[in-house]
Amino acid sequence: MSDRLSAREVKRHKWWGWGLDDVTFRYDNKPAFAPLAKNKIGVDLAAKDTPVEPDLADFDVPSSRMPADVRALLTGVVGEENLVDDDEYRVLHSFGRSLPDLFRVRAGDFERLVDAVIYPDSEEEVAAILRIVLEKDLVLIPYGGGSCISGSVTPDVTEQRPVLTMNLGRMREVLEIDDTAGLARVEAGVYGPDLEEQLNALGWTVGHFPDSFTYSTLGGWAATRSSGMQSDKYGDIEDIVRGLRMVHPDGIAHTKAIPGRDSGPSVHEMILGSEGRLGIITETTVQVHRLAPVRQVIAYMYPDWEHGIRGMHAIARSTDVSPTFTRLSDGPETEFSLAMVKEPSSTKGKVASKVQDGLFAYLRSKGWDTTNEMSISYVCFEGSKESVDQQKSIVKKIVKHAGGITLGAGPGAIYDQKKFDTPYLRDFMLNYQVFGDVCDTGATWSNLNAVHAKAFEAFHTAQKQQGLPGFMFSHMSHSYHAGACLYFTFAFPYSSHEEALEQYFTAKNAVQQSFVDLGSTVSHHHAVGTEHQPWITEDIGEVGVRMVKGLFADNDPGRNLNPGKVTTP
Amino acid sequence: MSDRLSAREVKRHKWWGWGLDDVTFRYDNKPAFAPLAKNKIGVDLAAKDTPVEPDLADFDVPSSRMPADVRALLTGVVGEENLVDDDEYRVLHSFGRSLPDLFRVRAGDFERLVDAVIYPDSEEEVAAILRIVLEKDLVLIPYGGGSCISGSVTPDVTEQRPVLTMNLGRMREVLEIDDTAGLARVEAGVYGPDLEEQLNALGWTVGHFPDSFTYSTLGGWAATRSSGMQSDKYGDIEDIVRGLRMVHPDGIAHTKAIPGRDSGPSVHEMILGSEGRLGIITETTVQVHRLAPVRQVIAYMYPDWEHGIRGMHAIARSTDVSPTFTRLSDGPETEFSLAMVKEPSSTKGKVASKVQDGLFAYLRSKGWDTTNEMSISYVCFEGSKESVDQQKSIVKKIVKHAGGITLGAGPGAIYDQKKFDTPYLRDFMLNYQVFGDVCDTGATWSNLNAVHAKAFEAFHTAQKQQGLPGFMFSHMSHSYHAGACLYFTFAFPYSSHEEALEQYFTAKNAVQQSFVDLGSTVSHHHAVGTEHQPWITEDIGEVGVRMVKGLFADNDPGRNLNPGKVTTP
């Protein structure tokens, strides 16, 4: 424990957007990107200069409301250097990275900020802080990587009590690996890349790679029921996290990392997804796997979405293959992906570009619509070389039978390298008064096409009624026995700062409502927070909501633990 | 719904023991069985005549305490013919099939029986009954197949309120199959064989086969977190049941059968394992799979348990095989299994017996101990012929590498046919004042051998202190990434009727305590009920118990729903 980071050494986002200060999206090396923006949403990127980054000094930042005596009690636990309450840190920790969060933080909409950020470095410190929170009637919000997009880390604007955010980022160690059982005991504050780096060095992987991977933490994944890209093989976080420790108002809740989980109603599954309302998750025991000797991502192309879904379903049903992930982009997402391809600079790249041109011409000659309908798919295989080769051969046949073709490993490798870059695009587009955001849902195989079609209809109807252009695309990922996740991305230019958020919610809510109208879930893996609460009753039913509210009220009668998240009150 | 069974047509156990009236264990055709009983626990089966079955007329059966006006309200819901309160039905429904239950029911220990048994045939009837239960302050106990071995269906002897048991056996229909999603909506009262028969006729299987399969129901599996023999492939019941409906005091709780299960704390996982304390499960949506074209159970033999576990672990770690089940018997269980083999009557059987003699002689020449140490293993493969052949070939190599040999499909097929007969043996042995019972636990791969050894030590130490002989054997089954289930069977003759149950609990509790002392679970899949409550705190922790108690108190403040099960109060 001697090499603990101090609070200010913990990795963090820029205060006004996603990720690192010096990383930004650029389109000058992507020749098809600006024409796509012009064509789909009528935005002329060239017409505007590169924007100036917001400066916190331009805004009024309200002072911390933390009473000095309480502050002293808190620094008594963690030391002066591990309680941070300067403006930048309080702003940073008061917002997740949802679209409304980004819009508000850039506009200096600081009506209610958290009053201090505390960085404990042990379960004992967390417990001591929780005692102060309860004694002094504070509000406590846990903070992992701050990547959440449903409002889970944001204080209620009407909150009158002092609000303390707990950043777990100093608690980031892999404590123990049980090689035989394939289990690792890990502190909850570790970021995704740090976790994988520590494990990879010993030949292990957790295999959990959500889109937010670079800016999300193990404890955050558990507290929000996260799902990673490779869930087909490694499972969702509820499969991966086998045991955990949580500091609860009455002591330490702990669940055993042993098969045959729990007796009676599952305490483990009450804690997963609780978003801080039952306590603070400090440690989890996760399944770890040996790094696969061979890993390949193969790209396939289908004439359209329906053919692609047929292929995806057949792969899921096959008892002879078990891919690490399966992903299918619809026509619009395929078009978007092609517009994100960089201008080839190397000879090799230029040759590849020519090959692609030839392929598309051939597909057009077969009657495919290579601009709007064609759907690209990626499937990842891991294992021994023999196993990977065999599975590739089986999937190739399945794809062909479903009407698709195999493109090969080239485009797959590019996808695999770029997969964590997308969040920077939202910040970039905001510079042009363009909203870009995502919605996800779980649907059964029998309902996937209907949900897909209805979401598009809902979005475009909403945009038409708003008199706004709009572009939406989607992909299928996270395949299960009974169904899969559908993941939608949409973008549109808002008409004015004053109307912006209403326009955003009109579009997003139309899509969300279309999910539950067809019996699908309000979200597959983006948690509830506050943004998805309007559909919680449609999601888990009136009695379900009543059970969850009762659980919160029983365990946190004073509403000190992240109140208002998942359910009201 | 026109072909509903009436109450008395619903399948049921004999009132005093397991299963059908006319089925009993016999040993006259198993030449090695009586010598084993003599050798291991000093019991001379030949010294006693075939026992007479107990006759209910020999016992005092207390009258029903259900008030006439309440009874009239209840029959008003289901009709006179679907409320049964005769002596035999009340006795039958007051006991599960745990060893203490069997001992007490045979002895006419009827201090507190249930007062009536009601058989609803719809969710609406269940809801109407629950309203009467709450209005009239009754106790309501749900009853599936009555196979539970931890006291979950037995009323508290101190209960002063009228006790109503609800038998779901009339609600047994497969309501709908979604072929594309592989999901079936099924009423909760269906027995295992009935469920599989209805599905098999359409080419489907659930693949859930607990030892209790013939006398347990879908709703019972869900309410007790059941696990079936084939869980390696098909999952435990929490994996299989994707959605459910439960009649709760405040309405119908329902969870969606959609991937990306639940938002926030899982309502679904609160209901699974709740043993009737939150309401009555009336319907579940389960994953169904196409019947495999080829199914083979192959037997293997290892020189001892440790070599066997090495093989089992290697199979679990292999990314190239996915067996339907994997099972390893230790030396004593292998010895017991061989003693259960029938005397060969056919020429083929006699040849097989000679082959076995030759094989054992060969193994002894290699230095194996073929009487006490040798450990038999069964692995089941399902899939296409190519896939099964390939997996068999890989497992054969793994077994060889671990020091074992492949016996082939013959013994495997015999195991597969006999697997549901064992429960009858307990009733038979009780005729000789011999207790035979089981304990199970989940342990990590790194802890399996230690838990195995410690359980044996605990049992034999307890028996030594009691001055009683004892025989124990075990197997490993239900393999997972991180570990597996250990399943122990023990038998011993008790010394007198008065001391019997104390002797039983001394032995059983020693084994249970040994599990939790090494950090394993109190039970892998036998639920909590009342029998496992002494270890619930060691299992889920003080805070966990507090959370579960709070959940029950919040949802059932009047303690009308199967009070005292899982936790007190």
Interface residues (C-beta under 8 A of the other chain):
Chain A: D178 D179 T180 A181 G182 L183 R225 S227 D236 E238 R242 H248 D250 G251 I252 A253 H254 T255 K256 A257 I258 P259 G260 R261 D262 S263 G264 P265 S266 V267 H268 E269 M270 I271 L272 G273 S274 E275 L278 Q287 H289 A292 H313 R317 T319 D320 S322 E382 G383 S384 S387 D440 T441 G442 A443 T444 W445 S446 N447 H478 Y480 H481 A482 G483 A484 C485 G519 S520 T521 V522 S523 H524 H525 A527 V528 H532 I536 D539 I540 G541 E542 V543 G544 R546 M547 V548 G550 L551 A553 D554 N555 V566 T567
Chain B: D178 D179 T180 A181 G182 L183 R225 S227 D236 E238 R242 H248 D250 G251 I252 A253 H254 T255 K256 A257 I258 P259 G260 R261 D262 S263 G264 P265 S266 V267 H268 E269 M270 I271 L272 G273 S274 E275 L278 Q287 H289 A292 H313 R317 T319 D320 S322 E382 G383 S384 S387 D440 T441 G442 A443 T444 W445 S446 N447 H478 Y480 H481 A482 G483 A484 C485 G519 S520 T521 V522 S523 H524 H525 A527 V528 H532 I536 D539 I540 G541 E542 V543 G544 R546 M547 V548 G550 L551 A553 D554 N555 V566 T567
